[in-house]
Amino acid sequence: MEFYRVLLEGGSGEIVEKKSRFIATIQKCETEEEAVGFIDEMKKRYWDASHNCSAFVIGSRGEITRCSDDGEPSGTAGRPMLETLLGEEIRNIAVVVTRYFGGTLLGTGGLVRAYTRAVKEGLSNCRVGVMRYGYEVRISADYNHIGRVLYLLGKKGLEPAYSDYGEAVTLDLRIPAEEEESLRIAMTEASCGKIRFEKLNEVYFIDKE
């Protein structure tokens, strides 16, 4: 899998539907235990609410998913909340939508729309990034060729995570897997093979959206 979306920073959002308040709270959770703990925390915080419905997606491939209607009619809250998260393709994320009943019944369709809107409103106040599959690489060059190296990296929007300017220049960086071959070839052609390009490790790394 070349990439998946992850939550970088949680957030919250609120909507009002026929005097009922729907408060969405979203948090990054790496494990099912973290997600369950977060849901319990929200239930304690909003102990006086009519409902605290929840959903979460854990794992790079969304291996673990759970949802709860918390007393709302079956399928009107937790499931549409989960489907919203899955539709956004965000992993390692949990959401609780707290409802304070406003006195007017919304009906099945109204509840589905309200809980879906609440999650989307919460997501609009979060920071999301892309976890990409790639490589840690090391590029070594003499001072005659480092300008060309930096130019080629800049064209691809790549920045070194570490630089060592000694007798020669060594740069360590993380690159998407799909960039590895073309970058290696470009470095070789630009220096007649004098730029050293080493692939160190396979990694997943965060690339801000």
C-alpha positions in Angstrom: 0.0 0.0 0.0 1.6 3.3 -1.1 -0.2 5.6 1.2 -3.1 6.1 3.6 -4.6 9.2 5.3 -4.1 9.7 9.1 -5.2 12.2 11.6 -2.4 14.6 12.6 -4.4 16.7 15.0 -7.9 16.1 16.4 -10.7 18.7 16.7 -14.4 19.2 17.2 -17.4 20.7 15.6 -21.0 21.3 16.4 -24.3 21.5 14.5 -27.9 22.2 15.5 -30.8 20.4 14.0 -34.3 21.2 15.1 -32.9 22.4 18.5 -30.9 19.3 19.1 -27.2 19.9 19.5 -24.7 17.5 17.9 -21.1 17.9 19.1 -18.5 15.9 17.3 -15.2 15.3 19.1 -12.4 13.6 17.1 -9.1 12.2 18.3 -6.2 10.3 16.9 -6.1 6.7 18.3 -3.4 4.2 17.4 -5.1 1.1 19.0 -8.5 -0.2 19.8 -7.8 0.3 23.5 -7.0 4.0 23.0 -10.2 4.4 21.1 -12.3 2.7 23.8 -10.6 4.8 26.4 -11.4 8.0 24.4 -15.0 7.0 24.0 -15.3 6.4 27.8 -13.7 9.7 28.5 -16.3 11.5 26.3 -19.1 9.7 28.0 -17.9 11.0 31.3 -17.4 14.5 30.1 -20.9 14.6 28.5 -22.6 12.5 31.1 -25.8 14.6 30.9 -26.2 14.2 27.2 -29.0 12.2 25.5 -26.6 10.1 23.5 -22.8 9.7 23.0 -22.6 7.8 19.7 -19.2 6.6 18.4 -17.1 5.1 15.6 -13.5 4.4 15.0 -11.1 3.0 12.4 -7.8 1.5 13.5 -5.0 0.1 11.3 -3.3 1.2 8.1 -5.8 -0.9 6.1 -8.7 -0.1 8.5 -8.5 -3.6 10.0 -10.5 -2.7 13.1 -13.8 -0.8 12.9 -16.4 -0.4 15.5 -19.5 1.8 15.9 -22.3 2.4 18.5 -25.7 4.0 18.3 -25.8 4.5 22.1 -29.5 4.2 22.3 -30.4 5.9 19.0 -32.5 3.8 16.6 -30.4 1.1 15.1 -28.3 2.2 12.1 -29.0 5.9 12.5 -25.9 7.1 14.2 -22.9 4.9 14.6 -23.0 3.3 11.2 -23.3 6.6 9.2 -20.5 8.1 11.4 -18.3 5.1 10.5 -19.2 5.3 6.9 -18.1 8.9 6.9 -14.7 8.1 8.3 -14.3 5.2 5.8 -15.4 7.5 3.0 -12.7 10.0 3.9 -10.2 7.0 4.0 -8.7 8.2 7.4 -7.1 5.7 9.6 -6.3 5.6 13.4 -9.2 7.9 14.2 -12.1 7.9 16.6 -15.1 10.1 16.8 -17.8 10.6 19.4 -20.9 12.6 18.5 -22.7 13.9 21.6 -26.4 14.7 21.2 -28.5 16.9 23.5 -32.1 16.3 22.5 -34.0 19.4 21.6 -37.5 18.1 21.9 -38.3 17.4 18.3 -37.9 13.9 16.8 -35.8 13.9 13.6 -36.9 10.5 12.1 -34.5 7.9 10.7 -33.4 10.0 7.7 -33.0 13.1 9.8 -30.8 11.3 12.3 -28.5 9.8 9.6 -28.1 13.3 8.0 -27.4 15.0 11.4 -24.8 12.5 12.6 -23.1 12.5 9.2 -23.0 16.3 9.1 -21.7 16.5 12.7 -18.7 14.2 11.8 -17.9 16.2 8.7 -18.1 19.4 10.7 -15.6 18.0 13.2 -13.3 16.8 10.5 -13.2 20.3 9.0 -11.5 21.4 12.2 -8.9 18.6 12.2 -5.5 18.4 10.5 -5.1 15.4 8.2 -1.9 14.1 6.6 -0.8 11.3 4.3 1.3 8.4 5.5 3.4 7.4 2.5 5.3 4.2 1.9 8.9 4.9 0.8 12.6 4.6 1.6 15.2 6.3 3.7 18.0 7.1 1.3 21.5 8.6 1.6 23.0 10.7 -1.1 26.7 11.5 -1.1 28.3 14.0 -3.4 31.4 16.2 -3.7 31.0 20.0 -3.7 31.2 20.1 -7.5 27.9 18.2 -7.7 26.0 19.2 -4.6 24.3 22.1 -6.4 22.9 19.6 -9.0 21.7 17.3 -6.2 19.8 20.1 -4.4 18.3 21.2 -7.7 17.0 17.7 -8.4 15.6 17.4 -4.9 13.9 20.8 -5.1 12.2 19.9 -8.4 10.5 17.0 -6.6 9.8 19.0 -3.5 12.1 16.8 -1.3 14.0 18.1 1.6 16.9 16.4 3.5 16.2 15.4 7.1 19.9 15.4 7.8 22.9 17.1 6.1 26.6 16.7 6.8 29.0 19.1 5.0 32.4 17.6 5.6 35.0 16.6 3.0 32.0 15.6 1.0 28.3 16.3 1.4 26.0 13.6 2.8 22.2 14.0 2.8 19.7 11.7 4.4 16.0 11.9 3.4 12.8 10.0 3.0 11.3 9.7 -0.4 8.0 8.1 -1.7 8.6 4.7 -3.2 7.4 5.8 -6.6 10.2 8.5 -6.7 13.1 6.3 -5.9 14.0 4.9 -9.4 13.6 8.2 -11.3 15.6 10.1 -8.7 18.4 7.6 -8.6 18.6 7.6 -12.4 18.6 11.4 -12.5 21.4 11.6 -9.9 23.5 9.1 -11.9 23.0 10.9 -15.2 23.7 14.3 -13.7 27.1 13.3 -12.4 28.2 10.4 -14.7 27.8 8.1 -11.7 29.8 10.2 -9.3 26.9 10.9 -7.0 26.4 8.0 -4.6 22.7 7.0 -4.0 22.0 4.5 -1.2 18.7 3.0 -0.3 18.8 2.3 3.5 15.4 1.3 4.8 11.8 0.8 3.9 9.6 3.2 5.9 6.2 4.8 6.2 6.4 8.6 6.8 4.0 11.4 7.2 3.6 13.8 4.3 1.3 16.7 5.2 -1.7 17.1 2.8 
